[in-house]
């Protein structure tokens, strides 16, 4: 199984938007995925932290598969 390409997913999801709006969303996703800016790096780190916090919450509520 291969990892889905976020840019392709976003292109599909924004295809029906007006071009200005779609371009803005696609540019934001591209910036996030390439992590060339400090903002994109910070956003990626925040996403990782959120996943870790969620794993801790699951573990504390009794989910056994969280290690």
C-alpha positions in Angstrom: 0.0 0.0 0.0 1.4 3.4 -1.0 0.9 6.7 0.9 -1.6 9.0 -0.9 -0.2 12.1 -2.4 -1.7 15.1 -0.5 -1.3 17.4 -3.5 -3.3 15.1 -5.7 -6.1 14.7 -3.1 -6.2 18.5 -2.7 -6.4 19.1 -6.4 -9.3 16.7 -6.7 -11.1 18.3 -3.7 -10.7 21.8 -4.9 -11.4 21.2 -8.6 -14.9 22.7 -8.4 -13.8 25.8 -6.5 -13.3 29.2 -8.3 -9.7 29.3 -9.6 -8.5 31.9 -7.1 -9.8 29.9 -4.1 -8.5 26.6 -5.4 -5.1 28.0 -6.1 -4.9 29.5 -2.6 -5.8 26.1 -1.0 -3.4 24.2 -3.3 -0.6 26.6 -2.5 -1.1 26.2 1.2 -1.0 22.4 1.0 2.1 22.6 -1.2 3.8 24.9 1.3 2.8 22.5 4.2 4.1 19.5 2.3 7.4 21.0 1.2 8.1 22.5 4.6 10.3 25.2 3.1 9.0 28.0 5.4 9.2 28.3 9.2 5.4 28.4 9.3 5.1 25.1 7.4 7.6 23.5 9.7 5.8 24.7 12.8 2.4 23.5 11.4 3.9 20.0 10.7 5.4 19.9 14.2 2.0 20.9 15.7 0.3 18.1 13.8 2.8 15.6 15.2 2.3 16.9 18.8 -1.5 16.7 18.3 -1.2 13.0 17.3 1.0 12.3 20.3 -1.5 14.0 22.7 -4.3 12.0 21.1 -2.4 8.7 21.6 -1.9 9.6 25.3 -5.6 10.4 25.7 -6.5 7.1 24.0 -4.2 5.1 26.2 -5.5 6.8 29.4 -9.1 5.9 28.4 -8.1 2.2 28.1 -7.3 1.7 24.5 -4.8 -1.2 24.7 -3.2 -1.0 21.3 -1.6 2.4 22.0 2.0 2.0 22.9 
